Structure formats: C-alpha cells, structure tokens
Amino acid sequence: MSSEIVWMIIGMGIVTYLPRLAPFILFRGKELPPFIQGVLKNVPYAALGALIFPGVLSINDDIWFGLLGAAAAFTAAYLGANLMVVVIGSIAVLTCYSYLFT
C-alpha cells in the first residue's frame, strides 16, 4: 500500500472523528433546551426515512410493488409486530402480489 493511500485513510479518519468529538467538547456540562433535544431525537428517523423512501419507489418497474411492500411493513410495525415479523410479512405480501399480478 502506498504512502498516499495511508495518509488518505488517516485524513479521512480525522475528518470523520472531529465532527463526532466536537459536541462532547463544546457542550460538556451544558443542558440543551427541550426543543433541541426533541429535534435531535428525531434525526435518526428522518435520516432513515430519507434513505428508504427512494428505494421504495424504485425497487421495481411497477411502483405499486414498492408502495404495497412499504404499506405492509408500516401496518405491521404500527400494530406493534416484532422486526422479523414486519420484514417477513412484507416479503410474504410482495410474494403473493408478484404471483397474482405478474
């Protein structure tokens, strides 16, 4: 491995680590306002939605395929099903849909 690649990996590690370290240093001993805490608690859900939604619309040529699978997963999750039940249920619904309408 050349020294350029090693230095690039070290640089990427530093660039990745600094933004994660900065809040610990800047906000040490300080309490964030409740509104900011609420916003920060919802960031993972918003990021996950932004990552999943385009895939739902582009998983198949038939847009209903992705929307039906997402609806099945959302319904099972809303009803409180286990993660494995949500995934397997969505796969089962899409399998039935593909056998019946394709």
C-alpha positions as CSV (number, residue, x, y, z in Angstrom):
1,M,0.0,0.0,0.0
2,S,1.5,3.4,-1.0
3,S,2.0,6.2,1.5
4,E,-0.5,8.3,-0.3
5,I,-3.3,5.8,0.5
6,V,-2.2,5.5,4.1
7,W,-2.2,9.3,4.5
8,M,-5.6,9.5,2.8
9,I,-7.0,6.9,5.2
10,I,-5.6,8.8,8.2
11,G,-7.0,12.1,6.9
12,M,-10.5,10.6,6.4
13,G,-10.4,9.2,9.9
14,I,-9.6,12.6,11.3
15,V,-12.3,14.3,9.2
16,T,-14.8,11.7,10.4
17,Y,-13.8,11.8,14.1
18,L,-13.7,15.6,14.6
19,P,-17.4,16.2,14.0
20,R,-18.2,13.4,16.4
21,L,-15.9,14.8,19.1
22,A,-16.8,18.5,18.8
23,P,-20.2,18.2,20.5
24,F,-18.7,16.5,23.5
25,I,-16.2,19.3,23.9
26,L,-18.5,22.2,23.1
27,F,-21.5,21.0,25.2
28,R,-19.7,19.5,28.2
29,G,-21.8,20.2,31.3
30,K,-24.4,22.1,29.4
31,E,-28.1,21.2,29.1
32,L,-29.7,21.6,25.7
33,P,-33.2,23.2,25.6
34,P,-36.0,20.6,25.4
35,F,-36.9,21.7,21.9
36,I,-33.4,21.0,20.6
37,Q,-33.4,17.7,22.4
38,G,-36.7,16.7,20.7
39,V,-35.3,17.7,17.3
40,L,-32.1,15.7,17.8
41,K,-34.0,12.6,19.0
42,N,-35.9,12.6,15.7
43,V,-32.9,13.0,13.4
44,P,-32.3,9.2,13.1
45,Y,-35.9,8.6,12.0
46,A,-35.7,11.4,9.4
47,A,-32.4,10.1,8.0
48,L,-33.8,6.5,7.8
49,G,-36.9,7.7,6.0
50,A,-34.8,9.7,3.6
51,L,-32.7,6.7,2.8
52,I,-35.5,4.2,2.5
53,F,-38.2,6.2,0.6
54,P,-36.3,6.5,-2.8
55,G,-35.7,2.7,-2.7
56,V,-39.4,2.1,-2.2
57,L,-40.3,4.0,-5.3
58,S,-37.5,2.5,-7.5
59,I,-37.4,-1.2,-6.4
60,N,-39.4,-2.4,-9.3
61,D,-40.8,-1.1,-12.6
62,D,-44.2,-1.4,-11.0
63,I,-44.4,1.4,-8.5
64,W,-47.2,-0.4,-6.6
65,F,-44.8,-3.2,-5.8
66,G,-42.7,-0.9,-3.5
67,L,-45.7,1.0,-2.2
68,L,-47.5,-2.2,-1.2
69,G,-44.5,-3.6,0.5
70,A,-44.0,-0.4,2.4
71,A,-47.6,-0.3,3.4
72,A,-47.5,-3.8,4.7
73,A,-44.3,-3.1,6.7
74,F,-45.8,0.2,8.1
75,T,-49.0,-1.6,9.1
76,A,-47.3,-4.4,10.8
77,A,-44.9,-2.1,12.6
78,Y,-47.8,0.2,13.7
79,L,-49.6,-2.8,15.1
80,G,-46.5,-3.5,17.3
81,A,-45.1,-6.5,15.5
82,N,-41.5,-7.7,16.0
83,L,-39.0,-6.6,13.4
84,M,-38.7,-10.1,12.0
85,V,-42.5,-10.3,11.6
86,V,-42.5,-6.9,9.8
87,V,-39.8,-8.0,7.4
88,I,-41.2,-11.5,6.7
89,G,-44.8,-10.1,6.5
90,S,-43.8,-7.6,3.9
91,I,-41.9,-10.2,1.9
92,A,-44.9,-12.5,2.1
93,V,-47.3,-9.8,0.9
94,L,-44.9,-9.0,-2.0
95,T,-44.6,-12.6,-2.9
96,C,-48.3,-13.0,-3.1
97,Y,-48.6,-9.8,-5.1
98,S,-46.0,-10.9,-7.6
99,Y,-47.6,-14.3,-8.1
100,L,-51.1,-12.9,-8.5
101,F,-50.4,-9.8,-10.7
102,T,-47.2,-10.6,-12.6
